[in-house]
Amino acid sequence: MRCSQCLSENIKVLESRAHQDGRAIRRRRKCQDCDHRFTTYEREEEVQIRVEKKDGRFEDFSRDKILRSLQIACQKRPIKPAQLDRIVVRVERFIQDSADRSITSRRIGDLLMENLQGLDHVAYVRFASVYKDFADPDEFINELKNLKTTPARL
């Protein structure tokens, strides 16, 4: 590590703390030679995950895309943004912890539905109606019947 001002390697760490759900470390540093203070971030190296779509195409995993789909399903529901962020973090960790460097969009959808089912039934049904692409009202009704057995934690 070098000072960005004087390029000295004589650097002292003043403070360290976890950042971004423990996936990064924020460090305040001070150059012992010129007294310049600066912040550095050490992040866990993320392996790029590829998502296999239903039509066989592959695309890069997108955290933002998952979060957007959850936000749409949870519109006007009493769900806090932090709750949605926790779901996304759980899904990301599951994917990162798996040995595979690719995952199907179907598996991601299943993981999201598992998390939504326990959080909010209305949001779950909204997400399921798009994800499962219900063809007729009977499929929708069957999903609602299955949902009645699972209590929401809202």
N, C-alpha and C positions, 0 to 999 in steps of 0.2 A: 504494500500500500504506500502510495506517495501522496504528498501534499499537492493539491491542485494549484497552489500559489507559488511555492518555492521548490517543489519537487523533492523535498527532503523525505527520507524514509523514517525519520524519527517521529512516529505518530503514537499518540496515546488514546485509548478508548475511554471516554468519559462515562458513557451510559449505554446499556444494551437492553432492548425489550422486544418481546414478540410482537409481530405485526401481521395483519391479514390472516386471522384464524390460526396463528402459529406456523404458517407456511413461509414466513419471512422473518428476518431479524433486522431491526432498525438499530444502528449504532451511531452515537454522537462521538465524533473524534476531534482531536486537537493536535495540531502540529507543535512539537516541542521547540522548534527553531523559530518559527515566525508567528506563533500563537493563532494561526488561522483555524477556525472551527468549521466543521462540515459534517454532513450526515451521509452515511452509506447504508445500503440495503443489501442483505444477503438473502437470496431467494432459492428455494428448492428448485432444482432443475426439472422442468416439466418436459416429459416426453410427448411428442406430438401424436395425438390419437386420431385415427381415421375412422369416420363413421360410414358404414355401408348403408346406403339408402335402399328403399323397397325396389327400385328399378335397377339395382346393381351398381349404380354410380358410387363413388367414394368422394367424401369431402372432409375437410378438417373439422375437428370437434370445436363447437362454438358455445362457450358458456353463456354468452349474451343471447343466443338463439333460444336456449333452454329457459333462461330467465324470462324472456319476452313471452314465451308460450304459457308459462305459469302466471305471469301478470295478467294476461288476457283471460285465462280461466278463473282468476280470482278477483276480477273487476267487481267493485261494489260489494265485496264480501269483507267481513271483519277480520282480515288477515293482514298482519304487519309485514312490511318489506323484509324485516330481519328473518321472519319465518320462511319466506321464500328463498332468501339467501342461504339459510341453513339446509334447505332441501337441495339446492344446487351444489353446495359444498359436499354434502353426503354423496350425491351422484358422482361428482368429480372425483372424490376420493376412492369410491368403488372402482371407477374406471381406471384411475392411475394405479391402484393397488393390484389390478388384474395383470396377469402375465402377458396378455394379448395387447398388441398395439392397434387393434381395430375392434370395433363394436358395432352391432347392428343398430339402426335407428329404432327397431322394434324393442330391443333390450332397454334402450334409454327410455323409451315411452313406458315400458313396464315398470321401471324403477321410479319414474315420476308418478305414475298412477298409484303405486304402493304408498308413496309418501303423501300424496294428496288424499287418499282414501281415509287415512287416519286423521287428517287435518280438518277437512271441510267437505261434506258430502256434495254440496252444490258445485263447488269448484271441481271436485272429482268428476261429477257427471258432465260438466261442461267440457273438461279436458277429454274424457272418454268419448264423448259424442264426435269430437273431431278426430281423435287418435284412432278409434275403432271404426270410424266411418260407417255409422249405423245406416243400413239400407232401408229399414222400415221401423215403424213405431214399436213393433213387438221386441226388437232387439233392445231398444231403449227401455222398455218396461222390464225386460229380464234383467238388465243391468241395475235398475232401481230396486228390484226384488232382492238381488244379491247384496246390494248395499245396505238394506235394512238390518242385516245381521251384524254389521260392523259399526260400533259407536265412534263418533268423531271426537277428537280431543280438543277442539277449538277452545 
